[in-house]
């Protein structure tokens, strides 16, 4: 066996960008002022880079007028739209930390995110589908129904401004309650802020300043707020664009949610760091609307998790679309089956589709295949690490670097590693060691050329359709039901989503809880994608001699039952 340590660092010829996001964006706007920056099909809008820049500055000035300053935290709770992008870039313009909130969050999840990040301002849309965002928030902060927009909330003491906007007409948004500020009022408030005032704030920023908080679930059951800097996410986006050979002549169709790191960094910032066109096909993923957008806007790139590509390929109208404009894109978030890769290349004409791997704590991308890689490497590995990043595989027992080809925990170090979990030193120290290595919790091997293969996870995380889900969070919700005595949640393989959730539940003596009632209980506390597909009521659990649940045996039994 080759005893060479499984350690690889690819420096790359391109230097790191020593800039803040607004500095880089300013250069792009100067270079491509009349080029299309964003096309939003659900809003029937298209804006150039110069127009985009002007809208960003107007919102940035409004935030300054409302006395937000660098280091403050502003959340956004919305589906995909142009305003989301404007808020993303406007907060970066003045050094305010943007807190991404999942549009699928239920009231307890929203409350947790707002409190945990100490959010001081919040942008939200009125509603989406059956979720009335205004009413959900107003129920938790009833002061919104009667107080002025300078909010003083007992539930959220840090929150002092809530700005609502209608994506179909943000400048004509109607006030739902007295405590809400309107988008047009924000713009109006900023008119007295001068360009000099704005530039002075922007000039004071440092590229190592925190600029974003993304939530990732934790093994304790509570989502963790990951703090990322300009340097983290701008360079991650820029190097991703370089690896894709993606530039100002390209256009990227983005069906991914913006709140997710895949969308915000690997789509939005990828485009805005090089002057490419970003196409929004729909507020929320829809396979038909995505196909229509690719054809209409002649997109050269498409991102998504495997289930998104499957949904498009399997759509009854798929054969009616001309997709020859596609060239590249990234598939990530879950393993890609070989047959799916073949179909994306052959039927979607996306010859240079790449496979990516990473995690939110790494901004998020650490590994990416290339167009020159063999088909085998593109389906069986996640490629090599991006420029200016380090990766090593270590023994889970000794912590020492593993020999080539041997399984161990994957660890990262470099410019892409998060600053911290927001105000949580204990969790930060358990993930980032004293030498700066981020311990991923994923198991893998590395070959002599630096290609990494994912083999498993140390964590109990389940990856369902690109969403990282931690069973402990779901177990806590189910366990809190008064009739539940014990619960175990785990994942099993699924041909469509990659993995699906299963819950084994033991009721207290005399408990009459049924599956439907338990699902309704879960829906009150969890986003829909966290609800177990299978709920099995049991009398006993497989356990070790020390009383620990053996989930691997539950998983084997469930899979065996499903295969009968």
Protein Blocks (a to p, Z undefined) as FASTA:
>chain_A
ZZbdcddddebjadcddbdfklmmmmmmmmmmmbcfbdcfklopacdfklmmmmmmmmmm
mmmmnopaehiacdddddddfklmmmmmmmmmnopacddddfkbcfklmmmmmmmnopab
dcddfbecjbcfklmmmmmmmmlmmmcfbdcdfklmmlmbdcdddfklmmlcccfbfklc
cfklmmmmmmmpcfklmmmmmmmpcfkbcfbdcddddfkopacdddddfklmmmmmmmmm
mmnopafkbccddfbcfkbmklmmmmmmmmmmnopacddfbfbdcfklmmmmmmmnopab
dcddfklmmmmmmpmklmmpccklpmbdcdehiacdfklmmmmmmmnopakbccddddfk
lopafbdcdfkbcfklmmmpgbjadehiacddddfklopacdehiacddddedjklcfbd
chilklmmmmmcfkopacehpacdddfkopacdfbdfblcdceehiacdfklmmmmmmmp
mkbmbdcddddddfklopacdddddddehiabdfklmmmmmmmmpcfklpcfbdcddfbd
cddfkopacfklmmmmmmmmmmZZ
